Amino acid sequence: MGLYQIWRELHRVGKVTVGTAHGRQGQIKYVAACAAENCGWGAEYDDVSPAMIAAQGHRCPVR
């Protein structure tokens, strides 16, 4: 994911934020990203449902 994406927050599940951003070809994607300091986990999906499932299932290694 690029650094300068337009991001709109939709939901927060623990430390994971689910929001919308523009994909590589300009289409709207749903992104789940962990906000923990040194985690760096993030995933991009076409629909909000898989993004929410990924956010709920994420087990952050940073404690």
N, CA, C, O and CB atoms as a CASP TS submission, in Angstrom:
PFRMAT TS
TARGET T0000
AUTHOR 0000-0000-0000
METHOD Language model
MODEL 1
PARENT N/A
ATOM      1  N   MET     1       0.833  -1.174   0.000  1.00  0.00           N
ATOM      2  CA  MET     1       0.000   0.000   0.000  1.00  0.00           C
ATOM      3  C   MET     1       0.878   1.236   0.000  1.00  0.00           C
ATOM      4  O   MET     1       1.925   1.273   0.646  1.00  0.00           O
ATOM      5  CB  MET     1      -0.948  -0.002   1.201  1.00  0.00           C
ATOM      6  N   GLY     2       0.441   2.240  -0.727  1.00  0.00           N
ATOM      7  CA  GLY     2       1.204   3.457  -0.821  1.00  0.00           C
ATOM      8  C   GLY     2       1.063   4.333   0.414  1.00  0.00           C
ATOM      9  O   GLY     2       0.123   4.190   1.195  1.00  0.00           O
ATOM     10  N   LEU     3       1.994   5.219   0.569  1.00  0.00           N
ATOM     11  CA  LEU     3       2.005   6.087   1.737  1.00  0.00           C
ATOM     12  C   LEU     3       0.930   7.164   1.658  1.00  0.00           C
ATOM     13  O   LEU     3       0.369   7.547   2.685  1.00  0.00           O
ATOM     14  CB  LEU     3       3.367   6.729   1.892  1.00  0.00           C
ATOM     15  N   TYR     4       0.634   7.658   0.462  1.00  0.00           N
ATOM     16  CA  TYR     4      -0.259   8.802   0.309  1.00  0.00           C
ATOM     17  C   TYR     4      -1.633   8.401  -0.214  1.00  0.00           C
ATOM     18  O   TYR     4      -2.143   9.019  -1.149  1.00  0.00           O
ATOM     19  CB  TYR     4       0.361   9.819  -0.620  1.00  0.00           C
ATOM     20  N   GLN     5      -2.229   7.386   0.372  1.00  0.00           N
ATOM     21  CA  GLN     5      -3.576   7.003  -0.016  1.00  0.00           C
ATOM     22  C   GLN     5      -4.586   7.826   0.767  1.00  0.00           C
ATOM     23  O   GLN     5      -4.346   8.209   1.912  1.00  0.00           O
ATOM     24  CB  GLN     5      -3.806   5.496   0.212  1.00  0.00           C
ATOM     25  N   ILE     6      -5.720   8.092   0.130  1.00  0.00           N
ATOM     26  CA  ILE     6      -6.807   8.758   0.838  1.00  0.00           C
ATOM     27  C   ILE     6      -7.515   7.695   1.661  1.00  0.00           C
ATOM     28  O   ILE     6      -7.970   6.687   1.120  1.00  0.00           O
ATOM     29  CB  ILE     6      -7.800   9.483  -0.154  1.00  0.00           C
ATOM     30  N   TRP     7      -7.609   7.914   2.957  1.00  0.00           N
ATOM     31  CA  TRP     7      -8.083   6.904   3.903  1.00  0.00           C
ATOM     32  C   TRP     7      -9.317   7.440   4.615  1.00  0.00           C
ATOM     33  O   TRP     7      -9.336   8.580   5.078  1.00  0.00           O
ATOM     34  CB  TRP     7      -6.970   6.525   4.931  1.00  0.00           C
ATOM     35  N   ARG     8     -10.348   6.602   4.696  1.00  0.00           N
ATOM     36  CA  ARG     8     -11.532   6.956   5.470  1.00  0.00           C
ATOM     37  C   ARG     8     -11.835   5.814   6.418  1.00  0.00           C
ATOM     38  O   ARG     8     -12.096   4.693   5.981  1.00  0.00           O
ATOM     39  CB  ARG     8     -12.752   7.257   4.545  1.00  0.00           C
ATOM     40  N   GLU     9     -11.803   6.085   7.703  1.00  0.00           N
ATOM     41  CA  GLU     9     -12.010   5.056   8.720  1.00  0.00           C
ATOM     42  C   GLU     9     -13.484   4.683   8.800  1.00  0.00           C
ATOM     43  O   GLU     9     -14.356   5.551   8.836  1.00  0.00           O
ATOM     44  CB  GLU     9     -11.503   5.536  10.094  1.00  0.00           C
ATOM     45  N   LEU    10     -13.749   3.373   8.827  1.00  0.00           N
ATOM     46  CA  LEU    10     -15.114   2.882   8.956  1.00  0.00           C
ATOM     47  C   LEU    10     -15.365   2.256  10.321  1.00  0.00           C
ATOM     48  O   LEU    10     -16.333   2.600  10.997  1.00  0.00           O
ATOM     49  CB  LEU    10     -15.410   1.874   7.865  1.00  0.00           C
ATOM     50  N   HIS    11     -14.487   1.330  10.729  1.00  0.00           N
ATOM     51  CA  HIS    11     -14.671   0.587  11.979  1.00  0.00           C
ATOM     52  C   HIS    11     -13.325   0.374  12.656  1.00  0.00           C
ATOM     53  O   HIS    11     -12.273   0.426  12.019  1.00  0.00           O
ATOM     54  CB  HIS    11     -15.366  -0.772  11.717  1.00  0.00           C
ATOM     55  N   ARG    12     -13.384   0.133  13.971  1.00  0.00           N
ATOM     56  CA  ARG    12     -12.197  -0.290  14.718  1.00  0.00           C
ATOM     57  C   ARG    12     -12.544  -1.561  15.465  1.00  0.00           C
ATOM     58  O   ARG    12     -13.574  -1.645  16.134  1.00  0.00           O
ATOM     59  CB  ARG    12     -11.704   0.824  15.702  1.00  0.00           C
ATOM     60  N   VAL    13     -11.664  -2.556  15.342  1.00  0.00           N
ATOM     61  CA  VAL    13     -11.799  -3.824  16.061  1.00  0.00           C
ATOM     62  C   VAL    13     -10.506  -4.001  16.838  1.00  0.00           C
ATOM     63  O   VAL    13      -9.497  -4.423  16.274  1.00  0.00           O
ATOM     64  CB  VAL    13     -12.076  -5.051  15.081  1.00  0.00           C
ATOM     65  N   GLY    14     -10.527  -3.683  18.128  1.00  0.00           N
ATOM     66  CA  GLY    14      -9.296  -3.712  18.913  1.00  0.00           C
ATOM     67  C   GLY    14      -8.333  -2.660  18.380  1.00  0.00           C
ATOM     68  O   GLY    14      -8.671  -1.478  18.308  1.00  0.00           O
ATOM     69  N   LYS    15      -7.135  -3.094  18.007  1.00  0.00           N
ATOM     70  CA  LYS    15      -6.153  -2.171  17.440  1.00  0.00           C
ATOM     71  C   LYS    15      -6.208  -2.120  15.920  1.00  0.00           C
ATOM     72  O   LYS    15      -5.454  -1.370  15.300  1.00  0.00           O
ATOM     73  CB  LYS    15      -4.765  -2.562  17.880  1.00  0.00           C
ATOM     74  N   VAL    16      -7.091  -2.906  15.314  1.00  0.00           N
ATOM     75  CA  VAL    16      -7.186  -2.960  13.853  1.00  0.00           C
ATOM     76  C   VAL    16      -8.256  -1.987  13.375  1.00  0.00           C
ATOM     77  O   VAL    16      -9.374  -1.970  13.890  1.00  0.00           O
ATOM     78  CB  VAL    16      -7.505  -4.401  13.370  1.00  0.00           C
ATOM     79  N   THR    17      -7.898  -1.180  12.386  1.00  0.00           N
ATOM     80  CA  THR    17      -8.816  -0.234  11.784  1.00  0.00           C
ATOM     81  C   THR    17      -9.207  -0.735  10.406  1.00  0.00           C
ATOM     82  O   THR    17      -8.352  -1.145   9.622  1.00  0.00           O
ATOM     83  CB  THR    17      -8.192   1.174  11.704  1.00  0.00           C
ATOM     84  N   VAL    18     -10.498  -0.701  10.113  1.00  0.00           N
ATOM     85  CA  VAL    18     -11.000  -1.060   8.788  1.00  0.00           C
ATOM     86  C   VAL    18     -11.496   0.224   8.148  1.00  0.00           C
ATOM     87  O   VAL    18     -12.279   0.964   8.744  1.00  0.00           O
ATOM     88  CB  VAL    18     -12.142  -2.154   8.859  1.00  0.00           C
ATOM     89  N   GLY    19     -11.036   0.483   6.933  1.00  0.00           N
ATOM     90  CA  GLY    19     -11.432   1.702   6.247  1.00  0.00           C
ATOM     91  C   GLY    19     -11.398   1.521   4.749  1.00  0.00           C
ATOM     92  O   GLY    19     -11.106   0.434   4.250  1.00  0.00           O
ATOM     93  N   THR    20     -11.697   2.589   4.036  1.00  0.00           N
ATOM     94  CA  THR    20     -11.654   2.550   2.577  1.00  0.00           C
ATOM     95  C   THR    20     -10.451   3.340   2.092  1.00  0.00           C
ATOM     96  O   THR    20     -10.034   4.320   2.709  1.00  0.00           O
ATOM     97  CB  THR    20     -12.962   3.111   1.964  1.00  0.00           C
ATOM     98  N   ALA    21      -9.912   2.892   0.983  1.00  0.00           N
ATOM     99  CA  ALA    21      -8.797   3.578   0.335  1.00  0.00           C
ATOM    100  C   ALA    21      -8.877   3.261  -1.148  1.00  0.00           C
ATOM    101  O   ALA    21      -9.613   2.363  -1.557  1.00  0.00           O
ATOM    102  CB  ALA    21      -7.407   3.144   0.944  1.00  0.00           C
ATOM    103  N   HIS    22      -8.136   3.982  -1.940  1.00  0.00           N
ATOM    104  CA  HIS    22      -8.108   3.722  -3.371  1.00  0.00           C
ATOM    105  C   HIS    22      -7.035   2.685  -3.673  1.00  0.00           C
ATOM    106  O   HIS    22      -5.909   2.786  -3.186  1.00  0.00           O
ATOM    107  CB  HIS    22      -7.852   5.025  -4.166  1.00  0.00           C
ATOM    108  N   GLY    23      -7.392   1.679  -4.486  1.00  0.00           N
ATOM    109  CA  GLY    23      -6.462   0.626  -4.870  1.00  0.00           C
ATOM    110  C   GLY    23      -5.470   1.096  -5.917  1.00  0.00           C
ATOM    111  O   GLY    23      -5.400   2.284  -6.230  1.00  0.00           O
ATOM    112  N   ARG    24      -4.711   0.166  -6.453  1.00  0.00           N
ATOM    113  CA  ARG    24      -3.661   0.497  -7.418  1.00  0.00           C
ATOM    114  C   ARG    24      -4.209   1.076  -8.721  1.00  0.00           C
ATOM    115  O   ARG    24      -3.575   1.942  -9.323  1.00  0.00           O
ATOM    116  CB  ARG    24      -2.842  -0.734  -7.722  1.00  0.00           C
ATOM    117  N   GLN    25      -5.384   0.609  -9.164  1.00  0.00           N
ATOM    118  CA  GLN    25      -5.976   1.126 -10.396  1.00  0.00           C
ATOM    119  C   GLN    25      -7.017   2.210 -10.131  1.00  0.00           C
ATOM    120  O   GLN    25      -7.756   2.580 -11.043  1.00  0.00           O
ATOM    121  CB  GLN    25      -6.606  -0.006 -11.178  1.00  0.00           C
ATOM    122  N   GLY    26      -7.092   2.723  -8.916  1.00  0.00           N
ATOM    123  CA  GLY    26      -7.992   3.812  -8.591  1.00  0.00           C
ATOM    124  C   GLY    26      -9.348   3.385  -8.060  1.00  0.00           C
ATOM    125  O   GLY    26     -10.143   4.240  -7.671  1.00  0.00           O
ATOM    126  N   GLN    27      -9.637   2.092  -8.029  1.00  0.00           N
ATOM    127  CA  GLN    27     -10.922   1.630  -7.506  1.00  0.00           C
ATOM    128  C   GLN    27     -10.902   1.662  -5.982  1.00  0.00           C
ATOM    129  O   GLN    27      -9.836   1.650  -5.367  1.00  0.00           O
ATOM    130  CB  GLN    27     -11.241   0.203  -8.014  1.00  0.00           C
ATOM    131  N   ILE    28     -12.076   1.703  -5.383  1.00  0.00           N
ATOM    132  CA  ILE    28     -12.174   1.751  -3.923  1.00  0.00           C
ATOM    133  C   ILE    28     -11.992   0.351  -3.359  1.00  0.00           C
ATOM    134  O   ILE    28     -12.643  -0.597  -3.797  1.00  0.00           O
ATOM    135  CB  ILE    28     -13.535   2.347  -3.473  1.00  0.00           C
ATOM    136  N   LYS    29     -11.093   0.233  -2.377  1.00  0.00           N
ATOM    137  CA  LYS    29     -10.805  -1.033  -1.700  1.00  0.00           C
ATOM    138  C   LYS    29     -11.058  -0.860  -0.210  1.00  0.00           C
ATOM    139  O   LYS    29     -11.041   0.253   0.315  1.00  0.00           O
ATOM    140  CB  LYS    29      -9.337  -1.495  -1.964  1.00  0.00           C
ATOM    141  N   TYR    30     -11.291  -1.973   0.454  1.00  0.00           N
ATOM    142  CA  TYR    30     -11.445  -1.986   1.907  1.00  0.00           C
ATOM    143  C   TYR    30     -10.147  -2.500   2.506  1.00  0.00           C
ATOM    144  O   TYR    30      -9.652  -3.560   2.123  1.00  0.00           O
ATOM    145  CB  TYR    30     -12.663  -2.868   2.352  1.00  0.00           C
ATOM    146  N   VAL    31      -9.604  -1.749   3.441  1.00  0.00           N
ATOM    147  CA  VAL    31      -8.296  -2.050   4.006  1.00  0.00           C
ATOM    148  C   VAL    31      -8.437  -2.289   5.503  1.00  0.00           C
ATOM    149  O   VAL    31      -9.084  -1.520   6.214  1.00  0.00           O
ATOM    150  CB  VAL    31      -7.293  -0.903   3.724  1.00  0.00           C
ATOM    151  N   ALA    32      -7.820  -3.367   5.966  1.00  0.00           N
ATOM    152  CA  ALA    32      -7.718  -3.640   7.398  1.00  0.00           C
ATOM    153  C   ALA    32      -6.250  -3.478   7.766  1.00  0.00           C
ATOM    154  O   ALA    32      -5.389  -4.129   7.173  1.00  0.00           O
ATOM    155  CB  ALA    32      -8.261  -5.087   7.770  1.00  0.00           C
ATOM    156  N   ALA    33      -5.954  -2.619   8.735  1.00  0.00           N
ATOM    157  CA  ALA    33      -4.571  -2.343   9.112  1.00  0.00           C
ATOM    158  C   ALA    33      -4.455  -2.253  10.628  1.00  0.00           C
ATOM    159  O   ALA    33      -5.295  -1.648  11.294  1.00  0.00           O
ATOM    160  CB  ALA    33      -4.072  -1.038   8.452  1.00  0.00           C
ATOM    161  N   CYS    34      -3.401  -2.864  11.161  1.00  0.00           N
ATOM    162  CA  CYS    34      -3.159  -2.843  12.598  1.00  0.00           C
ATOM    163  C   CYS    34      -2.456  -1.539  12.973  1.00  0.00           C
ATOM    164  O   CYS    34      -1.526  -1.109  12.292  1.00  0.00           O
ATOM    165  CB  CYS    34      -2.313  -4.072  13.036  1.00  0.00           C
ATOM    166  N   ALA    35      -2.905  -0.921  14.051  1.00  0.00           N
ATOM    167  CA  ALA    35      -2.356   0.360  14.486  1.00  0.00           C
ATOM    168  C   ALA    35      -1.295   0.210  15.571  1.00  0.00           C
ATOM    169  O   ALA    35      -0.827   1.213  16.109  1.00  0.00           O
ATOM    170  CB  ALA    35      -3.464   1.247  14.986  1.00  0.00           C
ATOM    171  N   ALA    36      -0.904  -1.023  15.904  1.00  0.00           N
ATOM    172  CA  ALA    36       0.134  -1.226  16.915  1.00  0.00           C
ATOM    173  C   ALA    36       1.472  -0.697  16.398  1.00  0.00           C
ATOM    174  O   ALA    36       1.711  -0.672  15.190  1.00  0.00           O
ATOM    175  CB  ALA    36       0.251  -2.728  17.290  1.00  0.00           C
ATOM    176  N   GLU    37       2.325  -0.283  17.302  1.00  0.00           N
ATOM    177  CA  GLU    37       3.574   0.411  16.963  1.00  0.00           C
ATOM    178  C   GLU    37       4.452  -0.340  15.964  1.00  0.00           C
ATOM    179  O   GLU    37       4.810   0.236  14.936  1.00  0.00           O
ATOM    180  CB  GLU    37       4.360   0.657  18.213  1.00  0.00           C
ATOM    181  N   ASN    38       4.808  -1.572  16.211  1.00  0.00           N
ATOM    182  CA  ASN    38       5.748  -2.295  15.347  1.00  0.00           C
ATOM    183  C   ASN    38       5.121  -3.494  14.654  1.00  0.00           C
ATOM    184  O   ASN    38       5.835  -4.431  14.295  1.00  0.00           O
ATOM    185  CB  ASN    38       6.932  -2.754  16.152  1.00  0.00           C
ATOM    186  N   CYS    39       3.829  -3.494  14.458  1.00  0.00           N
ATOM    187  CA  CYS    39       3.168  -4.657  13.854  1.00  0.00           C
ATOM    188  C   CYS    39       3.316  -4.642  12.334  1.00  0.00           C
ATOM    189  O   CYS    39       3.895  -5.568  11.767  1.00  0.00           O
ATOM    190  CB  CYS    39       1.677  -4.688  14.238  1.00  0.00           C
ATOM    191  N   GLY    40       2.814  -3.628  11.679  1.00  0.00           N
ATOM    192  CA  GLY    40       2.946  -3.521  10.234  1.00  0.00           C
ATOM    193  C   GLY    40       1.992  -4.390   9.431  1.00  0.00           C
ATOM    194  O   GLY    40       2.143  -4.486   8.213  1.00  0.00           O
ATOM    195  N   TRP    41       1.013  -5.027  10.067  1.00  0.00           N
ATOM    196  CA  TRP    41       0.074  -5.888   9.353  1.00  0.00           C
ATOM    197  C   TRP    41      -0.986  -5.046   8.670  1.00  0.00           C
ATOM    198  O   TRP    41      -1.504  -4.088   9.244  1.00  0.00           O
ATOM    199  CB  TRP    41      -0.579  -6.899  10.308  1.00  0.00           C
ATOM    200  N   GLY    42      -1.300  -5.414   7.446  1.00  0.00           N
ATOM    201  CA  GLY    42      -2.367  -4.759   6.707  1.00  0.00           C
ATOM    202  C   GLY    42      -2.774  -5.632   5.536  1.00  0.00           C
ATOM    203  O   GLY    42      -1.951  -6.369   4.993  1.00  0.00           O
ATOM    204  N   ALA    43      -4.037  -5.555   5.142  1.00  0.00           N
ATOM    205  CA  ALA    43      -4.540  -6.342   4.019  1.00  0.00           C
ATOM    206  C   ALA    43      -5.601  -5.535   3.287  1.00  0.00           C
ATOM    207  O   ALA    43      -6.299  -4.717   3.885  1.00  0.00           O
ATOM    208  CB  ALA    43      -5.116  -7.705   4.500  1.00  0.00           C
ATOM    209  N   GLU    44      -5.714  -5.775   1.979  1.00  0.00           N
ATOM    210  CA  GLU    44      -6.629  -5.045   1.114  1.00  0.00           C
ATOM    211  C   GLU    44      -7.658  -6.014   0.535  1.00  0.00           C
ATOM    212  O   GLU    44      -7.298  -7.095   0.068  1.00  0.00           O
ATOM    213  CB  GLU    44      -5.859  -4.315  -0.020  1.00  0.00           C
ATOM    214  N   TYR    45      -8.931  -5.633   0.565  1.00  0.00           N
ATOM    215  CA  TYR    45     -10.019  -6.504   0.112  1.00  0.00           C
ATOM    216  C   TYR    45     -10.970  -5.733  -0.795  1.00  0.00           C
ATOM    217  O   TYR    45     -11.005  -4.503  -0.777  1.00  0.00           O
ATOM    218  CB  TYR    45     -10.785  -7.092   1.315  1.00  0.00           C
ATOM    219  N   ASP    46     -11.749  -6.479  -1.594  1.00  0.00           N
ATOM    220  CA  ASP    46     -12.730  -5.869  -2.487  1.00  0.00           C
ATOM    221  C   ASP    46     -14.050  -5.559  -1.790  1.00  0.00           C
ATOM    222  O   ASP    46     -14.823  -4.732  -2.273  1.00  0.00           O
ATOM    223  CB  ASP    46     -12.983  -6.777  -3.664  1.00  0.00           C
ATOM    224  N   ASP    47     -14.320  -6.215  -0.656  1.00  0.00           N
ATOM    225  CA  ASP    47     -15.587  -6.049   0.055  1.00  0.00           C
ATOM    226  C   ASP    47     -15.299  -5.832   1.543  1.00  0.00           C
ATOM    227  O   ASP    47     -14.231  -6.198   2.034  1.00  0.00           O
ATOM    228  CB  ASP    47     -16.516  -7.290  -0.157  1.00  0.00           C
ATOM    229  N   VAL    48     -16.248  -5.241   2.245  1.00  0.00           N
ATOM    230  CA  VAL    48     -16.041  -4.933   3.659  1.00  0.00           C
ATOM    231  C   VAL    48     -16.122  -6.185   4.540  1.00  0.00           C
ATOM    232  O   VAL    48     -15.476  -6.231   5.587  1.00  0.00           O
ATOM    233  CB  VAL    48     -17.068  -3.909   4.123  1.00  0.00           C
ATOM    234  N   SER    49     -16.892  -7.190   4.146  1.00  0.00           N
ATOM    235  CA  SER    49     -17.052  -8.392   4.980  1.00  0.00           C
ATOM    236  C   SER    49     -15.740  -9.134   5.217  1.00  0.00           C
ATOM    237  O   SER    49     -15.428  -9.434   6.369  1.00  0.00           O
ATOM    238  CB  SER    49     -18.047  -9.334   4.337  1.00  0.00           C
ATOM    239  N   PRO    50     -14.949  -9.446   4.176  1.00  0.00           N
ATOM    240  CA  PRO    50     -13.670 -10.105   4.448  1.00  0.00           C
ATOM    241  C   PRO    50     -12.702  -9.233   5.244  1.00  0.00           C
ATOM    242  O   PRO    50     -11.890  -9.750   6.012  1.00  0.00           O
ATOM    243  CB  PRO    50     -13.022 -10.510   3.149  1.00  0.00           C
ATOM    244  N   ALA    51     -12.782  -7.921   5.067  1.00  0.00           N
ATOM    245  CA  ALA    51     -11.917  -7.024   5.836  1.00  0.00           C
ATOM    246  C   ALA    51     -12.271  -7.079   7.317  1.00  0.00           C
ATOM    247  O   ALA    51     -11.380  -7.064   8.166  1.00  0.00           O
ATOM    248  CB  ALA    51     -12.033  -5.579   5.316  1.00  0.00           C
ATOM    249  N   MET    52     -13.561  -7.143   7.635  1.00  0.00           N
ATOM    250  CA  MET    52     -13.983  -7.239   9.031  1.00  0.00           C
ATOM    251  C   MET    52     -13.593  -8.585   9.636  1.00  0.00           C
ATOM    252  O   MET    52     -13.184  -8.644  10.796  1.00  0.00           O
ATOM    253  CB  MET    52     -15.496  -7.033   9.144  1.00  0.00           C
ATOM    254  N   ILE    53     -13.714  -9.666   8.863  1.00  0.00           N
ATOM    255  CA  ILE    53     -13.317 -10.987   9.353  1.00  0.00           C
ATOM    256  C   ILE    53     -11.815 -11.027   9.617  1.00  0.00           C
ATOM    257  O   ILE    53     -11.372 -11.588  10.620  1.00  0.00           O
ATOM    258  CB  ILE    53     -13.712 -12.084   8.342  1.00  0.00           C
ATOM    259  N   ALA    54     -11.034 -10.431   8.718  1.00  0.00           N
ATOM    260  CA  ALA    54      -9.582 -10.380   8.914  1.00  0.00           C
ATOM    261  C   ALA    54      -9.233  -9.550  10.146  1.00  0.00           C
ATOM    262  O   ALA    54      -8.320  -9.903  10.892  1.00  0.00           O
ATOM    263  CB  ALA    54      -8.889  -9.797   7.667  1.00  0.00           C
ATOM    264  N   ALA    55      -9.947  -8.459  10.363  1.00  0.00           N
ATOM    265  CA  ALA    55      -9.692  -7.609  11.531  1.00  0.00           C
ATOM    266  C   ALA    55     -10.012  -8.352  12.824  1.00  0.00           C
ATOM    267  O   ALA    55      -9.282  -8.231  13.808  1.00  0.00           O
ATOM    268  CB  ALA    55     -10.520  -6.315  11.447  1.00  0.00           C
ATOM    269  N   GLN    56     -11.087  -9.110  12.825  1.00  0.00           N
ATOM    270  CA  GLN    56     -11.461  -9.855  14.020  1.00  0.00           C
ATOM    271  C   GLN    56     -10.510 -11.016  14.277  1.00  0.00           C
ATOM    272  O   GLN    56     -10.296 -11.397  15.428  1.00  0.00           O
ATOM    273  CB  GLN    56     -12.884 -10.370  13.894  1.00  0.00           C
ATOM    274  N   GLY    57      -9.938 -11.581  13.221  1.00  0.00           N
ATOM    275  CA  GLY    57      -9.057 -12.732  13.370  1.00  0.00           C
ATOM    276  C   GLY    57      -7.592 -12.386  13.549  1.00  0.00           C
ATOM    277  O   GLY    57      -6.779 -13.275  13.801  1.00  0.00           O
ATOM    278  N   HIS    58      -7.235 -11.113  13.424  1.00  0.00           N
ATOM    279  CA  HIS    58      -5.826 -10.719  13.540  1.00  0.00           C
ATOM    280  C   HIS    58      -5.349 -10.867  14.978  1.00  0.00           C
ATOM    281  O   HIS    58      -5.968 -10.348  15.906  1.00  0.00           O
ATOM    282  CB  HIS    58      -5.624  -9.267  13.060  1.00  0.00           C
ATOM    283  N   ARG    59      -4.255 -11.574  15.148  1.00  0.00           N
ATOM    284  CA  ARG    59      -3.613 -11.724  16.459  1.00  0.00           C
ATOM    285  C   ARG    59      -2.272 -11.005  16.389  1.00  0.00           C
ATOM    286  O   ARG    59      -1.312 -11.509  15.807  1.00  0.00           O
ATOM    287  CB  ARG    59      -3.432 -13.248  16.857  1.00  0.00           C
ATOM    288  N   CYS    60      -2.224  -9.858  16.973  1.00  0.00           N
ATOM    289  CA  CYS    60      -1.045  -9.006  16.885  1.00  0.00           C
ATOM    290  C   CYS    60       0.115  -9.606  17.684  1.00  0.00           C
ATOM    291  O   CYS    60      -0.051  -9.923  18.862  1.00  0.00           O
ATOM    292  CB  CYS    60      -1.368  -7.590  17.392  1.00  0.00           C
ATOM    293  N   PRO    61       1.293  -9.769  17.057  1.00  0.00           N
ATOM    294  CA  PRO    61       2.440 -10.305  17.780  1.00  0.00           C
ATOM    295  C   PRO    61       3.064  -9.289  18.740  1.00  0.00           C
ATOM    296  O   PRO    61       3.845  -9.668  19.613  1.00  0.00           O
ATOM    297  CB  PRO    61       3.483 -10.779  16.797  1.00  0.00           C
ATOM    298  N   VAL    62       2.734  -8.029  18.590  1.00  0.00           N
ATOM    299  CA  VAL    62       3.278  -6.975  19.444  1.00  0.00           C
ATOM    300  C   VAL    62       2.413  -6.871  20.695  1.00  0.00           C
ATOM    301  O   VAL    62       1.197  -6.710  20.593  1.00  0.00           O
ATOM    302  CB  VAL    62       3.338  -5.605  18.689  1.00  0.00           C
ATOM    303  N   ARG    63       3.014  -6.961  21.849  1.00  0.00           N
ATOM    304  CA  ARG    63       2.270  -6.872  23.118  1.00  0.00           C
ATOM    305  C   ARG    63       2.723  -5.700  23.921  1.00  0.00           C
ATOM    306  O   ARG    63       2.211  -5.467  25.016  1.00  0.00           O
ATOM    307  CB  ARG    63       2.428  -8.139  23.935  1.00  0.00           C
TER
END
